[in-house]
Amino acid sequence: MQNAGSISVGIGGLGTIGLAVARALLAGRIPGMHLEAVAVRDPANVAQRLPGAAVDAVDFATLAARCGVILEVLPSAHFRAIAEPAISAGKTFVTLSVGALLEAGDLIERARTCGARIIVPTGALLGLDAVRAAAEGEIYSVTMETRKPPAGLLGAPYLLEHGIVLDGLREPQLVFSGSARDGARGFPANVNVAAALSLAGIGPDRTRLDIWADPTVTRNTHRIIVEADSVRLTMMIENVPSEENPKTGKLTALSTITTLRGLVSSLRIGS
């Protein structure tokens, strides 16, 4: 039995990130929180992925009704299906599908009226605290360059729509240059970091994004330059890809665990 003061967490999706968070909760690594239920495509997989755990597999509506915090780690196509009941119920909604959030202004407004909170983990990025602080003044420009091994970009809608083939690539190739909004649409599984950066700063239409398929790198690399009236930021991060899913860096799961811990911790570091 969970402690009366423990916050119930529901997870939508048991992929690379969802599974890591579920295991952390079940192992007691986030004191003050417990895993209440999960929502997955095939409930039979829950026992296989979380052997010995007494965790119910439920639908999105039930997840929102039973849990105080809902963590979304699903393909972006399912974003609204899990977000709408969670936000309408006034719950804390933690989402990794930040690109989908860019197209859901109505849900952000609904969160205000329903008393819900929408929280975006830092994920595989860095410096969001500094960008948010700079946005309190005036930010002139934000640019981001992402370089990923070609395997980490395979299947992206933008590549398929434009007939861009990465098989056998031997040199770095610029595959996209445009706004963070368009980048999130074209690479929904790859550049949620750019969407998060844009929300922290000057918005998805003014944030510029270049995406490179680069066979010379083994890590997902992001370089960010921010020009503001208060600061000039140049930041670079090289994330180790997950063994299960090269599109996702290992740091993303750890950042999500840290985000949940911050909801119950008596000490918070950073803005």
KABEL-V465735 format. One record per residue. N is the residue number from 1. RES is the residue in one letter. PHI is phi in whole degrees, -180 to 180 (* if undefined). PSI is psi as a letter, one per 20 degrees, with the letter a starting at -180 (* if undefined). D_LAST is the distance of its C-alpha to the last C-alpha in Angstrom with 2 decimals. Layout:
BEGIN
{{N RES PHI PSI D_LAST} {N RES PHI PSI D_LAST}}
END
This chain:
BEGIN
{{1 M * p 34.20} {2 Q -80 q 30.49} {3 N -61 q 29.21} {4 A -60 h 29.20} {5 G -88 j 25.53} {6 S -75 p 24.52} {7 I -85 p 22.65} {8 S -82 p 24.78} {9 V -117 p 23.45} {10 G -116 p 25.49} {11 I -117 p 25.33} {12 G -96 o 26.90} {13 G 107 p 28.32} {14 L -121 l 29.26} {15 G -81 b 29.04} {16 T -56 g 27.35} {17 I -77 g 23.82} {18 G -58 h 25.05} {19 L -67 g 27.50} {20 A -63 g 25.09} {21 V -68 g 22.79} {22 A -59 g 25.96} {23 R -64 h 27.29} {24 A -64 g 24.17} {25 L -65 g 24.39} {26 L -66 h 28.13} {27 A -84 i 27.87} {28 G 76 k 25.70} {29 R -80 i 22.79} {30 I -123 n 20.30} {31 P -57 p 21.63} {32 G 96 i 21.55} {33 M -135 q 22.05} {34 H -142 q 25.27} {35 L -82 o 26.64} {36 E -93 g 28.79} {37 A -164 r 30.11} {38 V -133 q 29.91} {39 A -123 o 31.16} {40 V -136 r 32.96} {41 R -67 g 35.78} {42 D -123 o 38.25} {43 P -57 h 37.91} {44 A -64 h 40.44} {45 N -77 i 37.94} {46 V -63 g 35.70} {47 A -63 h 38.22} {48 Q -73 h 38.60} {49 R -84 h 34.92} {50 L -126 m 34.10} {51 P -61 p 37.45} {52 G 81 i 38.12} {53 A -91 p 35.06} {54 A -90 m 35.82} {55 V -125 p 33.54} {56 D -80 q 34.82} {57 A -100 p 34.83} {58 V -133 r 34.48} {59 D -88 r 34.08} {60 F -64 h 30.98} {61 A -65 g 32.08} {62 T -68 h 32.69} {63 L -58 g 29.35} {64 A -66 h 27.66} {65 A -73 h 30.07} {66 R -93 h 29.73} {67 C -114 q 26.08} {68 G -81 h 23.00} {69 V -124 p 20.68} {70 I -115 p 22.13} {71 L -103 p 21.05} {72 E -103 o 22.68} {73 V -136 l 23.77} {74 L -116 r 26.95} {75 P -56 q 28.66} {76 S -59 h 27.40} {77 A -62 h 30.81} {78 H -99 j 29.97} {79 F -57 g 26.62} {80 R -65 h 28.02} {81 A -62 h 30.29} {82 I -93 h 27.55} {83 A -71 g 24.92} {84 E -60 g 27.37} {85 P -67 h 28.48} {86 A -66 g 25.06} {87 I -72 g 23.61} {88 S -63 h 26.89} {89 A -86 j 26.76} {90 G 74 k 23.43} {91 K -90 r 21.79} {92 T -85 o 18.37} {93 F -114 o 18.96} {94 V -103 p 17.15} {95 T -125 q 18.67} {96 L -100 i 19.33} {97 S -86 m 21.79} {98 V -70 h 19.43} {99 G -61 g 22.48} {100 A -68 h 24.24} {101 L -64 h 21.42} {102 L -61 h 22.07} {103 E -98 j 25.54} {104 A -126 l 24.63} {105 G -60 h 23.63} {106 D -66 h 25.90} {107 L -74 h 23.93} {108 I -65 g 20.71} {109 E -67 h 22.88} {110 R -65 h 24.46} {111 A -61 h 21.22} {112 R -64 g 20.81} {113 T -79 h 24.37} {114 C -96 i 24.42} {115 G 77 j 21.29} {116 A -83 r 19.94} {117 R -123 p 16.42} {118 I -111 p 16.02} {119 I -121 p 13.33} {120 V -112 o 13.40} {121 P -62 q 12.65} {122 T -60 h 11.81} {123 G 69 c 15.44} {124 A -89 k 17.50} {125 L -118 a 15.25} {126 L -149 q 12.92} {127 G 79 j 10.73} {128 L -64 h 9.17} {129 D -59 g 5.80} {130 A -67 h 8.57} {131 V -67 g 10.62} {132 R -61 g 8.51} {133 A -65 g 8.25} {134 A -63 h 11.93} {135 A -70 i 12.82} {136 E -70 h 12.43} {137 G -101 c 15.47} {138 E -125 p 17.98} {139 I -102 p 17.88} {140 Y -85 g 21.47} {141 S -159 q 21.47} {142 V -136 p 19.77} {143 T -127 q 22.10} {144 M -137 p 21.87} {145 E -116 p 24.73} {146 T -111 p 25.08} {147 R -124 p 27.92} {148 K -134 q 29.11} {149 P -58 q 32.35} {150 P -50 h 34.74} {151 A -62 h 34.82} {152 G -76 i 31.15} {153 L -112 i 32.01} {154 L -59 p 35.26} {155 G 87 i 35.79} {156 A -63 p 33.30} {157 P -55 h 34.83} {158 Y -62 g 34.64} {159 L -65 g 36.70} {160 L -66 g 39.23} {161 E -66 h 39.61} {162 H -104 j 40.25} {163 G 63 k 42.39} {164 I -88 o 40.28} {165 V -107 p 41.58} {166 L -106 i 39.72} {167 D -60 p 42.39} {168 G 75 j 43.72} {169 L -64 p 41.21} {170 R -115 i 41.71} {171 E -127 q 39.67} {172 P -58 p 36.20} {173 Q -131 p 36.48} {174 L -74 o 34.24} {175 V -107 i 34.28} {176 F -156 q 31.94} {177 S -146 p 30.72} {178 G 174 b 29.24} {179 S -82 q 26.31} {180 A -63 h 23.46} {181 R -63 g 24.98} {182 D -67 h 28.36} {183 G -65 h 27.05} {184 A -66 h 25.38} {185 R -68 g 28.72} {186 G -83 h 30.78} {187 F -135 m 28.79} {188 P -62 h 27.16} {189 A -98 j 27.00} {190 N -120 h 25.79} {191 V -125 k 23.12} {192 N -60 h 20.56} {193 V -62 h 18.17} {194 A -67 h 19.44} {195 A -65 g 18.96} {196 A -63 g 15.27} {197 L -60 g 14.96} {198 S -67 h 17.00} {199 L -70 h 15.03} {200 A -74 h 11.82} {201 G -115 d 14.18} {202 I -109 j 17.73} {203 G 95 r 19.12} {204 P -72 h 21.47} {205 D -87 h 24.54} {206 R -97 i 23.38} {207 T -79 p 21.52} {208 R -97 q 24.33} {209 L -138 p 25.01} {210 D -117 p 27.75} {211 I -120 p 28.67} {212 W -115 p 31.12} {213 A -90 o 33.24} {214 D -130 o 33.73} {215 P -73 i 36.22} {216 T -89 i 35.50} {217 V -110 q 32.05} {218 T -113 i 31.47} {219 R -127 q 27.69} {220 N -73 o 25.53} {221 T -116 p 24.24} {222 H -127 p 21.70} {223 R -120 p 21.62} {224 I -125 p 19.33} {225 I -126 p 19.99} {226 V -122 p 17.99} {227 E -110 p 19.86} {228 A -142 r 18.27} {229 D -72 i 19.39} {230 S -106 i 16.65} {231 V -168 q 16.64} {232 R -119 o 18.56} {233 L -110 p 16.86} {234 T -128 o 19.14} {235 M -131 q 17.85} {236 M -139 p 20.05} {237 I -137 p 19.82} {238 E -120 o 22.95} {239 N -94 p 22.67} {240 V -78 p 25.56} {241 P -65 q 27.08} {242 S -69 q 27.79} {243 E -65 h 31.46} {244 E -74 h 31.85} {245 N -145 o 30.32} {246 P -65 i 29.97} {247 K -76 i 27.96} {248 T -118 p 25.01} {249 G -80 q 23.29} {250 K -60 h 23.04} {251 L -64 h 19.33} {252 T -62 g 18.75} {253 A -65 g 20.13} {254 L -65 h 18.21} {255 S -64 h 14.86} {256 T -68 g 16.13} {257 I -61 g 17.12} {258 T -64 h 13.76} {259 T -61 g 12.28} {260 L -64 g 15.14} {261 R -61 h 14.75} {262 G -66 h 11.25} {263 L -74 i 13.14} {264 V -123 i 15.50} {265 S -74 q 14.09} {266 S -83 i 14.40} {267 L -128 p 11.83} {268 R -122 p 8.24} {269 I -107 p 6.93} {270 G 94 r 3.77} {271 S -84 * 0.00}}
END
